Amino acid sequence: MDKMSLEEMLAKYGFEQFKWISGNDLVIRQWVRLKCQFTCPDYGTKAMCGPNMPSIEECERFFSEYSLVAVIHKEVQGDDSVVEEYNESLLELEREVFLSGHYKAMALMLGGCHHCRECTGRIETCRFKEKSRPNPEAMGVDVFTTVGNIGLPIEVLTDHQQPQNRYGFLLVK
Ligand code: SF4
């Protein structure tokens, strides 16, 4: 399947703002992992976050095995339902891309997984594995540098009311 057909699928699920990169263009950094570990109040409580994630070296190797990745932009302003809808569409897209023959297809979702009132905290006991995926930061992706390198907007915000430039990823092949 060519890129144009993939782009038609992206558009079908409402993803109009995206760029293609290679897995090697994803910037993977140890500081991302340690910042999660030392500053995130959810660290250790979510199945799809640290410390359940592969090592940074394993993440780097994982991404290097992909030659085509869609970086998919979403502007979010204060409404979590927008993120939930985005993630649902991203998982539907992942499935359609997989069924089209791209057997390696895998999505990295926006934000954390919020399907359960209380997460089990372990991948082995995740209640909805078919609907949950790690977010890019959990996999060590320096999202600021990765998207900045390809000219997409992102900035540190100083006010919760400001529009946020958020990013999910679809690893294709
Ligand atoms: S589906 Fe439930 S158990 Fe699995 S990661 Fe999401 S919140 Fe946790």
Backbone and ligand atoms as CSV (ligand in chain L), in Angstrom:
chain,resi,resn,atom,element,x,y,z
A,1,MET,N,N,0.840,-1.203,0.000
A,1,MET,CA,C,0.000,0.000,0.000
A,1,MET,C,C,0.875,1.253,0.000
A,2,ASP,N,N,0.549,2.203,-0.892
A,2,ASP,CA,C,1.390,3.390,-1.002
A,2,ASP,C,C,0.963,4.454,0.013
A,3,LYS,N,N,1.822,5.496,0.083
A,3,LYS,CA,C,1.583,6.558,1.064
A,3,LYS,C,C,0.251,7.263,0.827
A,4,MET,N,N,-0.117,7.419,-0.452
A,4,MET,CA,C,-1.361,8.133,-0.738
A,4,MET,C,C,-2.558,7.390,-0.151
A,5,SER,N,N,-2.550,6.062,-0.256
A,5,SER,CA,C,-3.654,5.280,0.312
A,5,SER,C,C,-3.666,5.409,1.832
A,6,LEU,N,N,-2.470,5.417,2.432
A,6,LEU,CA,C,-2.397,5.596,3.890
A,6,LEU,C,C,-2.939,6.973,4.278
A,7,GLU,N,N,-2.610,7.960,3.475
A,7,GLU,CA,C,-3.076,9.320,3.787
A,7,GLU,C,C,-4.595,9.424,3.650
A,8,GLU,N,N,-5.158,8.675,2.719
A,8,GLU,CA,C,-6.623,8.653,2.606
A,8,GLU,C,C,-7.234,8.047,3.866
A,9,MET,N,N,-6.567,7.015,4.407
A,9,MET,CA,C,-7.060,6.417,5.666
A,9,MET,C,C,-6.966,7.411,6.809
A,10,LEU,N,N,-5.857,8.117,6.893
A,10,LEU,CA,C,-5.706,9.133,7.945
A,10,LEU,C,C,-6.837,10.157,7.848
A,11,ALA,N,N,-7.108,10.601,6.628
A,11,ALA,CA,C,-8.162,11.607,6.436
A,11,ALA,C,C,-9.521,11.049,6.817
A,12,LYS,N,N,-9.748,9.767,6.511
A,12,LYS,CA,C,-11.033,9.124,6.835
A,12,LYS,C,C,-11.322,9.194,8.333
A,13,TYR,N,N,-10.258,9.105,9.145
A,13,TYR,CA,C,-10.442,9.155,10.600
A,13,TYR,C,C,-10.264,10.568,11.163
A,14,GLY,N,N,-10.244,11.542,10.272
A,14,GLY,CA,C,-10.215,12.937,10.720
A,14,GLY,C,C,-8.838,13.479,11.003
A,15,PHE,N,N,-7.791,12.763,10.601
A,15,PHE,CA,C,-6.431,13.241,10.853
A,15,PHE,C,C,-5.919,13.967,9.603
A,16,GLU,N,N,-5.994,15.277,9.655
A,16,GLU,CA,C,-5.600,16.081,8.488
A,16,GLU,C,C,-4.197,16.662,8.662
A,17,GLN,N,N,-3.761,16.805,9.923
A,17,GLN,CA,C,-2.459,17.440,10.164
A,17,GLN,C,C,-1.461,16.388,10.640
A,18,PHE,N,N,-0.589,15.994,9.743
A,18,PHE,CA,C,0.405,14.977,10.112
A,18,PHE,C,C,1.624,15.111,9.213
A,19,LYS,N,N,2.719,14.485,9.648
A,19,LYS,CA,C,3.924,14.415,8.817
A,19,LYS,C,C,4.483,13.012,8.919
A,20,TRP,N,N,5.143,12.584,7.853
A,20,TRP,CA,C,5.794,11.269,7.841
A,20,TRP,C,C,7.246,11.413,8.262
A,21,ILE,N,N,7.697,10.505,9.107
A,21,ILE,CA,C,9.112,10.445,9.452
A,21,ILE,C,C,9.527,8.968,9.460
A,22,SER,N,N,10.816,8.747,9.649
A,22,SER,CA,C,11.322,7.385,9.845
A,22,SER,C,C,11.450,7.144,11.356
A,23,GLY,N,N,11.438,5.901,11.757
A,23,GLY,CA,C,11.614,5.595,13.178
A,23,GLY,C,C,12.898,6.170,13.744
A,24,ASN,N,N,13.927,6.274,12.904
A,24,ASN,CA,C,15.202,6.837,13.374
A,24,ASN,C,C,15.126,8.338,13.614
A,25,ASP,N,N,14.060,8.983,13.120
A,25,ASP,CA,C,13.894,10.427,13.368
A,25,ASP,C,C,13.268,10.703,14.734
A,26,LEU,N,N,12.736,9.670,15.365
A,26,LEU,CA,C,12.196,9.862,16.717
A,26,LEU,C,C,13.379,10.024,17.677
A,27,VAL,N,N,13.354,11.106,18.431
A,27,VAL,CA,C,14.458,11.388,19.356
A,27,VAL,C,C,14.134,10.723,20.696
A,28,ILE,N,N,14.934,9.734,21.065
A,28,ILE,CA,C,14.695,8.966,22.296
A,28,ILE,C,C,15.754,9.379,23.313
A,29,ARG,N,N,15.319,9.750,24.492
A,29,ARG,CA,C,16.266,10.283,25.474
A,29,ARG,C,C,16.015,9.714,26.876
A,30,GLN,N,N,17.113,9.502,27.575
A,30,GLN,CA,C,17.027,9.009,28.957
A,30,GLN,C,C,16.333,10.021,29.873
A,31,TRP,N,N,16.550,11.333,29.609
A,31,TRP,CA,C,15.967,12.327,30.511
A,31,TRP,C,C,14.436,12.238,30.534
A,32,VAL,N,N,13.862,11.826,29.389
A,32,VAL,CA,C,12.392,11.729,29.335
A,32,VAL,C,C,11.923,10.680,30.350
A,33,ARG,N,N,12.617,9.549,30.358
A,33,ARG,CA,C,12.285,8.458,31.276
A,33,ARG,C,C,12.458,8.893,32.738
A,34,LEU,N,N,13.571,9.550,33.009
A,34,LEU,CA,C,13.837,9.930,34.409
A,34,LEU,C,C,12.910,11.054,34.863
A,35,LYS,N,N,12.524,11.913,33.931
A,35,LYS,CA,C,11.577,12.962,34.318
A,35,LYS,C,C,10.222,12.347,34.672
A,36,CYS,N,N,9.787,11.347,33.884
A,36,CYS,CA,C,8.562,10.605,34.245
A,36,CYS,C,C,8.721,10.030,35.656
A,37,GLN,N,N,9.862,9.385,35.871
A,37,GLN,CA,C,10.076,8.665,37.134
A,37,GLN,C,C,10.055,9.601,38.339
A,38,PHE,N,N,10.675,10.761,38.190
A,38,PHE,CA,C,10.859,11.614,39.363
A,38,PHE,C,C,9.847,12.740,39.495
A,39,THR,N,N,9.100,13.044,38.418
A,39,THR,CA,C,8.195,14.197,38.542
A,39,THR,C,C,6.734,13.882,38.276
A,40,CYS,N,N,6.424,12.698,37.729
A,40,CYS,CA,C,5.015,12.424,37.408
A,40,CYS,C,C,4.322,11.734,38.588
A,41,PRO,N,N,3.216,12.309,39.073
A,41,PRO,CA,C,2.510,11.691,40.206
A,41,PRO,C,C,1.916,10.324,39.878
A,42,ASP,N,N,1.748,10.020,38.588
A,42,ASP,CA,C,1.173,8.732,38.192
A,42,ASP,C,C,2.218,7.633,38.046
A,43,TYR,N,N,3.503,7.992,38.168
A,43,TYR,CA,C,4.553,6.985,37.938
A,43,TYR,C,C,4.339,5.779,38.869
A,44,GLY,N,N,4.338,4.594,38.303
A,44,GLY,CA,C,4.177,3.375,39.096
A,44,GLY,C,C,2.733,2.966,39.318
A,45,THR,N,N,1.794,3.748,38.777
A,45,THR,CA,C,0.382,3.422,39.009
A,45,THR,C,C,-0.354,3.030,37.725
A,46,LYS,N,N,0.300,3.170,36.573
A,46,LYS,CA,C,-0.376,2.932,35.296
A,46,LYS,C,C,0.290,1.782,34.543
A,47,ALA,N,N,-0.552,0.914,33.994
A,47,ALA,CA,C,-0.016,-0.246,33.276
A,47,ALA,C,C,0.824,0.163,32.070
A,48,MET,N,N,0.401,1.242,31.383
A,48,MET,CA,C,1.073,1.616,30.136
A,48,MET,C,C,2.118,2.704,30.332
A,49,CYS,N,N,2.588,2.867,31.562
A,49,CYS,CA,C,3.640,3.847,31.851
A,49,CYS,C,C,4.739,3.156,32.657
A,50,GLY,N,N,5.802,3.939,32.953
A,50,GLY,CA,C,6.889,3.400,33.756
A,50,GLY,C,C,6.415,2.986,35.136
A,51,PRO,N,N,7.058,1.992,35.742
A,51,PRO,CA,C,8.269,1.311,35.283
A,51,PRO,C,C,7.983,0.078,34.411
A,52,ASN,N,N,6.782,0.019,33.820
A,52,ASN,CA,C,6.433,-1.166,33.017
A,52,ASN,C,C,6.976,-1.117,31.590
A,53,MET,N,N,7.627,-0.043,31.245
A,53,MET,CA,C,8.069,0.143,29.862
A,53,MET,C,C,9.430,-0.511,29.603
A,54,PRO,N,N,9.726,-0.779,28.328
A,54,PRO,CA,C,11.059,-1.313,27.978
A,54,PRO,C,C,12.139,-0.286,28.321
A,55,SER,N,N,13.396,-0.742,28.359
A,55,SER,CA,C,14.502,0.186,28.621
A,55,SER,C,C,14.619,1.180,27.461
A,56,ILE,N,N,15.325,2.278,27.701
A,56,ILE,CA,C,15.539,3.270,26.641
A,56,ILE,C,C,16.247,2.629,25.442
A,57,GLU,N,N,17.199,1.748,25.715
A,57,GLU,CA,C,17.905,1.081,24.615
A,57,GLU,C,C,16.932,0.220,23.797
A,58,GLU,N,N,16.034,-0.478,24.484
A,58,GLU,CA,C,15.045,-1.302,23.769
A,58,GLU,C,C,14.081,-0.422,22.970
A,59,CYS,N,N,13.698,0.723,23.551
A,59,CYS,CA,C,12.811,1.643,22.828
A,59,CYS,C,C,13.493,2.134,21.558
A,60,GLU,N,N,14.768,2.517,21.674
A,60,GLU,CA,C,15.509,2.989,20.492
A,60,GLU,C,C,15.526,1.923,19.410
A,61,ARG,N,N,15.793,0.698,19.811
A,61,ARG,CA,C,15.864,-0.396,18.833
A,61,ARG,C,C,14.489,-0.627,18.198
A,62,PHE,N,N,13.459,-0.596,19.034
A,62,PHE,CA,C,12.085,-0.772,18.550
A,62,PHE,C,C,11.759,0.260,17.463
A,63,PHE,N,N,12.002,1.529,17.749
A,63,PHE,CA,C,11.664,2.571,16.769
A,63,PHE,C,C,12.521,2.452,15.513
A,64,SER,N,N,13.781,2.023,15.676
A,64,SER,CA,C,14.674,1.934,14.509
A,64,SER,C,C,14.203,0.861,13.527
A,65,GLU,N,N,13.324,-0.021,13.976
A,65,GLU,CA,C,12.820,-1.078,13.097
A,65,GLU,C,C,11.637,-0.614,12.232
A,66,TYR,N,N,11.275,0.669,12.345
A,66,TYR,CA,C,10.213,1.239,11.508
A,66,TYR,C,C,10.807,2.255,10.530
A,67,SER,N,N,10.364,2.176,9.280
A,67,SER,CA,C,10.827,3.158,8.289
A,67,SER,C,C,9.757,4.197,7.985
A,68,LEU,N,N,8.541,3.966,8.477
A,68,LEU,CA,C,7.465,4.920,8.190
A,68,LEU,C,C,6.592,5.113,9.433
A,69,VAL,N,N,6.564,6.355,9.890
A,69,VAL,CA,C,5.813,6.718,11.107
A,69,VAL,C,C,5.055,8.006,10.823
A,70,ALA,N,N,3.771,8.040,11.167
A,70,ALA,CA,C,2.997,9.278,11.040
A,70,ALA,C,C,3.007,10.001,12.378
A,71,VAL,N,N,3.407,11.266,12.356
A,71,VAL,CA,C,3.341,12.137,13.534
A,71,VAL,C,C,2.064,12.943,13.372
A,72,ILE,N,N,1.096,12.733,14.259
A,72,ILE,CA,C,-0.250,13.266,14.019
A,72,ILE,C,C,-0.588,14.329,15.053
A,73,HIS,N,N,-0.773,15.539,14.558
A,73,HIS,CA,C,-0.990,16.705,15.428
A,73,HIS,C,C,-2.459,16.833,15.841
A,74,LYS,N,N,-2.663,17.295,17.070
A,74,LYS,CA,C,-4.018,17.649,17.502
A,74,LYS,C,C,-3.937,18.851,18.424
A,75,GLU,N,N,-4.725,19.864,18.115
A,75,GLU,CA,C,-4.798,20.996,19.038
A,75,GLU,C,C,-5.900,20.709,20.051
A,76,VAL,N,N,-5.561,20.802,21.330
A,76,VAL,CA,C,-6.505,20.479,22.410
A,76,VAL,C,C,-6.609,21.694,23.311
A,77,GLN,N,N,-7.857,22.018,23.666
A,77,GLN,CA,C,-8.025,23.158,24.574
A,77,GLN,C,C,-8.995,22.795,25.685
A,78,GLY,N,N,-8.441,22.334,26.786
A,78,GLY,CA,C,-9.186,22.184,28.031
A,78,GLY,C,C,-10.272,21.116,28.071
A,79,ASP,N,N,-10.387,20.254,27.070
A,79,ASP,CA,C,-11.490,19.303,27.072
A,79,ASP,C,C,-10.939,17.891,26.846
A,80,ASP,N,N,-10.975,17.054,27.906
A,80,ASP,CA,C,-10.408,15.709,27.808
A,80,ASP,C,C,-11.128,14.842,26.788
A,81,SER,N,N,-12.421,15.164,26.507
A,81,SER,CA,C,-13.162,14.319,25.563
A,81,SER,C,C,-12.528,14.376,24.174
A,82,VAL,N,N,-11.874,15.489,23.855
A,82,VAL,CA,C,-11.199,15.612,22.550
A,82,VAL,C,C,-10.073,14.585,22.466
A,83,VAL,N,N,-9.335,14.434,23.582
A,83,VAL,CA,C,-8.232,13.468,23.611
A,83,VAL,C,C,-8.775,12.047,23.491
A,84,GLU,N,N,-9.871,11.769,24.207
A,84,GLU,CA,C,-10.456,10.418,24.139
A,84,GLU,C,C,-10.915,10.089,22.725
A,85,GLU,N,N,-11.562,11.045,22.073
A,85,GLU,CA,C,-12.017,10.814,20.688
A,85,GLU,C,C,-10.826,10.599,19.759
A,86,TYR,N,N,-9.790,11.406,19.955
A,86,TYR,CA,C,-8.575,11.276,19.135
A,86,TYR,C,C,-8.015,9.866,19.287
A,87,ASN,N,N,-7.882,9.405,20.535
A,87,ASN,CA,C,-7.284,8.087,20.772
A,87,ASN,C,C,-8.152,6.961,20.204
A,88,GLU,N,N,-9.454,7.098,20.313
A,88,GLU,CA,C,-10.337,6.069,19.739
A,88,GLU,C,C,-10.160,5.998,18.227
A,89,SER,N,N,-10.104,7.168,17.595
A,89,SER,CA,C,-9.920,7.192,16.129
A,89,SER,C,C,-8.557,6.633,15.761
A,90,LEU,N,N,-7.550,6.945,16.575
A,90,LEU,CA,C,-6.195,6.459,16.282
A,90,LEU,C,C,-6.145,4.932,16.338
A,91,LEU,N,N,-6.844,4.343,17.308
A,91,LEU,CA,C,-6.852,2.878,17.408
A,91,LEU,C,C,-7.629,2.242,16.251
A,92,GLU,N,N,-8.704,2.912,15.820
A,92,GLU,CA,C,-9.438,2.398,14.652
A,92,GLU,C,C,-8.559,2.470,13.410
A,93,LEU,N,N,-7.816,3.567,13.301
A,93,LEU,CA,C,-6.889,3.713,12.173
A,93,LEU,C,C,-5.810,2.629,12.226
A,94,GLU,N,N,-5.265,2.400,13.411
A,94,GLU,CA,C,-4.240,1.358,13.571
A,94,GLU,C,C,-4.760,0.027,13.048
A,95,ARG,N,N,-6.009,-0.295,13.408
A,95,ARG,CA,C,-6.595,-1.565,12.984
A,95,ARG,C,C,-6.751,-1.624,11.469
A,96,GLU,N,N,-7.239,-0.520,10.889
A,96,GLU,CA,C,-7.448,-0.529,9.432
A,96,GLU,C,C,-6.113,-0.635,8.690
A,97,VAL,N,N,-5.103,0.057,9.196
A,97,VAL,CA,C,-3.783,-0.014,8.559
A,97,VAL,C,C,-3.236,-1.436,8.679
A,98,PHE,N,N,-3.421,-2.040,9.847
A,98,PHE,CA,C,-2.993,-3.432,10.041
A,98,PHE,C,C,-3.693,-4.354,9.044
A,99,LEU,N,N,-5.016,-4.220,8.945
A,99,LEU,CA,C,-5.784,-5.101,8.062
A,99,LEU,C,C,-5.446,-4.877,6.590
A,100,SER,N,N,-4.889,-3.701,6.280
A,100,SER,CA,C,-4.505,-3.438,4.888
A,100,SER,C,C,-3.194,-4.129,4.533
A,101,GLY,N,N,-2.575,-4.798,5.522
A,101,GLY,CA,C,-1.350,-5.541,5.231
A,101,GLY,C,C,-0.132,-5.079,6.001
A,102,HIS,N,N,-0.248,-3.944,6.700
A,102,HIS,CA,C,0.895,-3.442,7.482
A,102,HIS,C,C,0.878,-4.092,8.863
A,103,TYR,N,N,1.420,-5.295,8.927
A,103,TYR,CA,C,1.292,-6.119,10.139
A,103,TYR,C,C,2.029,-5.560,11.347
A,104,LYS,N,N,2.943,-4.593,11.117
A,104,LYS,CA,C,3.674,-4.002,12.252
A,104,LYS,C,C,2.948,-2.791,12.844
A,105,ALA,N,N,1.803,-2.413,12.283
A,105,ALA,CA,C,1.138,-1.169,12.689
A,105,ALA,C,C,0.894,-1.119,14.195
A,106,MET,N,N,1.258,0.018,14.782
A,106,MET,CA,C,1.036,0.216,16.223
A,106,MET,C,C,0.946,1.710,16.509
A,107,ALA,N,N,-0.030,2.073,17.328
A,107,ALA,CA,C,-0.227,3.483,17.686
A,107,ALA,C,C,0.396,3.793,19.039
A,108,LEU,N,N,0.827,5.032,19.197
A,108,LEU,CA,C,1.194,5.563,20.517
A,108,LEU,C,C,0.211,6.692,20.792
A,109,MET,N,N,-0.535,6.567,21.887
A,109,MET,CA,C,-1.680,7.432,22.131
A,109,MET,C,C,-1.300,8.755,22.780
A,110,LEU,N,N,-2.229,9.686,22.694
A,110,LEU,CA,C,-2.091,10.954,23.414
A,110,LEU,C,C,-2.347,10.727,24.894
A,111,GLY,N,N,-1.471,11.232,25.737
A,111,GLY,CA,C,-1.727,11.180,27.186
A,111,GLY,C,C,-1.728,9.760,27.715
A,112,GLY,N,N,-2.238,9.601,28.921
A,112,GLY,CA,C,-2.285,8.275,29.528
A,112,GLY,C,C,-3.584,7.560,29.190
A,113,CYS,N,N,-3.633,6.275,29.521
A,113,CYS,CA,C,-4.856,5.502,29.295
A,113,CYS,C,C,-5.820,5.730,30.459
A,114,HIS,N,N,-7.076,6.061,30.127
A,114,HIS,CA,C,-8.062,6.345,31.177
A,114,HIS,C,C,-9.313,5.478,31.025
A,115,HIS,N,N,-9.144,4.269,30.497
A,115,HIS,CA,C,-10.321,3.427,30.275
A,115,HIS,C,C,-10.935,2.943,31.583
A,116,CYS,N,N,-10.137,2.758,32.615
A,116,CYS,CA,C,-10.664,2.214,33.869
A,116,CYS,C,C,-10.636,3.282,34.959
A,117,ARG,N,N,-11.585,3.184,35.868
A,117,ARG,CA,C,-11.605,4.131,36.989
A,117,ARG,C,C,-10.293,4.031,37.765
A,118,GLU,N,N,-9.842,2.793,37.955
A,118,GLU,CA,C,-8.546,2.587,38.605
A,118,GLU,C,C,-7.730,1.606,37.769
A,119,CYS,N,N,-6.591,2.071,37.277
A,119,CYS,CA,C,-5.735,1.203,36.454
A,119,CYS,C,C,-5.159,0.092,37.329
A,120,THR,N,N,-4.989,-1.083,36.728
A,120,THR,CA,C,-4.410,-2.193,37.495
A,120,THR,C,C,-2.930,-1.967,37.785
A,121,GLY,N,N,-2.307,-1.078,36.984
A,121,GLY,CA,C,-0.901,-0.747,37.219
A,121,GLY,C,C,0.083,-1.738,36.623
A,122,ARG,N,N,-0.426,-2.811,36.007
A,122,ARG,CA,C,0.487,-3.805,35.416
A,122,ARG,C,C,-0.018,-4.224,34.046
A,123,ILE,N,N,0.894,-4.327,33.095
A,123,ILE,CA,C,0.507,-4.712,31.737
A,123,ILE,C,C,-0.168,-6.080,31.748
A,124,GLU,N,N,0.351,-6.987,32.575
A,124,GLU,CA,C,-0.173,-8.366,32.593
A,124,GLU,C,C,-1.650,-8.410,32.974
A,125,THR,N,N,-2.090,-7.441,33.765
A,125,THR,CA,C,-3.474,-7.466,34.237
A,125,THR,C,C,-4.330,-6.359,33.616
A,126,CYS,N,N,-3.808,-5.695,32.583
A,126,CYS,CA,C,-4.571,-4.632,31.900
A,126,CYS,C,C,-5.914,-5.195,31.436
A,127,ARG,N,N,-6.995,-4.462,31.704
A,127,ARG,CA,C,-8.341,-4.980,31.404
A,127,ARG,C,C,-8.715,-4.833,29.932
A,128,PHE,N,N,-8.129,-3.869,29.258
A,128,PHE,CA,C,-8.518,-3.605,27.859
A,128,PHE,C,C,-7.279,-3.394,26.994
A,129,LYS,N,N,-6.484,-4.446,26.874
A,129,LYS,CA,C,-5.239,-4.283,26.114
A,129,LYS,C,C,-5.495,-3.858,24.676
A,130,GLU,N,N,-6.630,-4.284,24.142
A,130,GLU,CA,C,-6.927,-3.934,22.751
A,130,GLU,C,C,-7.163,-2.427,22.606
A,131,LYS,N,N,-7.445,-1.740,23.725
A,131,LYS,CA,C,-7.744,-0.310,23.638
A,131,LYS,C,C,-6.687,0.567,24.311
A,132,SER,N,N,-5.635,-0.024,24.813
A,132,SER,CA,C,-4.634,0.777,25.523
A,132,SER,C,C,-3.272,0.632,24.854
A,133,ARG,N,N,-2.571,1.737,24.760
A,133,ARG,CA,C,-1.220,1.773,24.190
A,133,ARG,C,C,-0.406,2.764,25.023
A,134,PRO,N,N,0.917,2.593,25.024
A,134,PRO,CA,C,1.734,3.603,25.708
A,134,PRO,C,C,1.619,4.945,24.997
A,135,ASN,N,N,1.917,6.019,25.716
A,135,ASN,CA,C,2.063,7.308,25.028
A,135,ASN,C,C,3.529,7.459,24.624
A,136,PRO,N,N,3.832,8.402,23.736
A,136,PRO,CA,C,5.211,8.525,23.238
A,136,PRO,C,C,6.222,8.762,24.362
A,137,GLU,N,N,5.857,9.600,25.325
A,137,GLU,CA,C,6.812,9.918,26.407
A,137,GLU,C,C,7.152,8.676,27.217
A,138,ALA,N,N,6.158,7.798,27.442
A,138,ALA,CA,C,6.428,6.572,28.204
A,138,ALA,C,C,7.465,5.709,27.494
A,139,MET,N,N,7.526,5.839,26.151
A,139,MET,CA,C,8.503,5.076,25.362
A,139,MET,C,C,9.798,5.857,25.159
A,140,GLY,N,N,9.967,6.914,25.949
A,140,GLY,CA,C,11.235,7.656,25.916
A,140,GLY,C,C,11.341,8.685,24.807
A,141,VAL,N,N,10.217,9.003,24.133
A,141,VAL,CA,C,10.291,9.956,23.016
A,141,VAL,C,C,10.332,11.389,23.545
A,142,ASP,N,N,11.351,12.117,23.124
A,142,ASP,CA,C,11.434,13.555,23.372
A,142,ASP,C,C,10.556,14.211,22.304
A,143,VAL,N,N,9.285,14.420,22.661
A,143,VAL,CA,C,8.307,14.892,21.673
A,143,VAL,C,C,8.646,16.316,21.222
A,144,PHE,N,N,9.089,17.153,22.149
A,144,PHE,CA,C,9.419,18.537,21.786
A,144,PHE,C,C,10.462,18.575,20.662
A,145,THR,N,N,11.544,17.828,20.851
A,145,THR,CA,C,12.618,17.861,19.846
A,145,THR,C,C,12.189,17.159,18.570
A,146,THR,N,N,11.498,16.034,18.714
A,146,THR,CA,C,11.090,15.269,17.523
A,146,THR,C,C,10.189,16.103,16.616
A,147,VAL,N,N,9.173,16.735,17.177
A,147,VAL,CA,C,8.250,17.480,16.306
A,147,VAL,C,C,8.857,18.821,15.891
A,148,GLY,N,N,9.670,19.417,16.775
A,148,GLY,CA,C,10.352,20.667,16.406
A,148,GLY,C,C,11.273,20.457,15.216
A,149,ASN,N,N,11.940,19.304,15.155
A,149,ASN,CA,C,12.864,19.013,14.051
A,149,ASN,C,C,12.167,18.942,12.700
A,150,ILE,N,N,10.862,18.680,12.707
A,150,ILE,CA,C,10.156,18.587,11.416
A,150,ILE,C,C,9.189,19.761,11.222
A,151,GLY,N,N,9.381,20.794,12.025
A,151,GLY,CA,C,8.657,22.040,11.794
A,151,GLY,C,C,7.229,22.073,12.284
A,152,LEU,N,N,6.877,21.163,13.193
A,152,LEU,CA,C,5.519,21.193,13.738
A,152,LEU,C,C,5.508,22.018,15.022
A,153,PRO,N,N,4.357,22.617,15.346
A,153,PRO,CA,C,4.325,23.533,16.492
A,153,PRO,C,C,4.284,22.805,17.832
A,154,ILE,N,N,5.039,23.329,18.782
A,154,ILE,CA,C,4.971,22.840,20.165
A,154,ILE,C,C,5.685,23.862,21.033
A,155,GLU,N,N,5.147,24.103,22.223
A,155,GLU,CA,C,5.784,25.075,23.109
A,155,GLU,C,C,5.367,24.806,24.544
A,156,VAL,N,N,6.160,25.305,25.472
A,156,VAL,CA,C,5.805,25.220,26.886
A,156,VAL,C,C,4.672,26.204,27.134
A,157,LEU,N,N,3.632,25.734,27.813
A,157,LEU,CA,C,2.478,26.595,28.080
A,157,LEU,C,C,2.536,27.121,29.507
A,158,THR,N,N,1.977,28.276,29.715
A,158,THR,CA,C,2.005,28.886,31.047
A,158,THR,C,C,0.618,28.987,31.660
A,159,ASP,N,N,-0.395,28.558,30.910
A,159,ASP,CA,C,-1.773,28.732,31.363
A,159,ASP,C,C,-2.600,27.552,30.843
A,160,HIS,N,N,-3.405,26.919,31.728
A,160,HIS,CA,C,-4.199,25.747,31.324
A,160,HIS,C,C,-5.211,26.068,30.225
A,161,GLN,N,N,-5.548,27.342,30.079
A,161,GLN,CA,C,-6.544,27.720,29.074
A,161,GLN,C,C,-5.928,27.858,27.675
A,162,GLN,N,N,-4.621,27.848,27.585
A,162,GLN,CA,C,-3.988,27.994,26.266
A,162,GLN,C,C,-4.194,26.729,25.434
A,163,PRO,N,N,-4.337,26.866,24.125
A,163,PRO,CA,C,-4.429,25.674,23.279
A,163,PRO,C,C,-3.126,24.873,23.334
A,164,GLN,N,N,-3.278,23.554,23.407
A,164,GLN,CA,C,-2.097,22.677,23.491
A,164,GLN,C,C,-1.882,21.997,22.142
A,165,ASN,N,N,-0.644,21.965,21.698
A,165,ASN,CA,C,-0.281,21.184,20.508
A,165,ASN,C,C,0.146,19.807,20.972
A,166,ARG,N,N,-0.719,18.814,20.750
A,166,ARG,CA,C,-0.446,17.452,21.230
A,166,ARG,C,C,-0.171,16.533,20.032
A,167,TYR,N,N,0.522,15.408,20.317
A,167,TYR,CA,C,0.918,14.512,19.228
A,167,TYR,C,C,0.751,13.042,19.591
A,168,GLY,N,N,0.108,12.307,18.687
A,168,GLY,CA,C,0.124,10.860,18.736
A,168,GLY,C,C,0.962,10.371,17.562
A,169,PHE,N,N,1.299,9.090,17.576
A,169,PHE,CA,C,2.131,8.529,16.517
A,169,PHE,C,C,1.511,7.235,16.016
A,170,LEU,N,N,1.605,7.029,14.702
A,170,LEU,CA,C,1.227,5.731,14.158
A,170,LEU,C,C,2.451,5.131,13.477
A,171,LEU,N,N,2.949,4.053,14.062
A,171,LEU,CA,C,4.079,3.326,13.483
A,171,LEU,C,C,3.503,2.385,12.429
A,172,VAL,N,N,3.942,2.537,11.191
A,172,VAL,CA,C,3.301,1.792,10.098
A,172,VAL,C,C,4.120,0.589,9.654
A,173,LYS,N,N,5.381,0.837,9.229
A,173,LYS,CA,C,6.176,-0.276,8.694
A,173,LYS,C,C,7.664,0.015,8.839
L,1,SF4,S1,S,-7.206,-0.362,30.082
L,1,SF4,FE1,FE,-7.450,-0.041,32.287
L,1,SF4,S2,S,-5.932,-1.446,33.191
L,1,SF4,FE2,FE,-5.362,-1.179,31.025
L,1,SF4,S3,S,-3.868,0.525,30.995
L,1,SF4,FE3,FE,-5.900,1.401,30.635
L,1,SF4,S4,S,-6.623,2.033,32.661
L,1,SF4,FE4,FE,-4.940,0.578,32.984
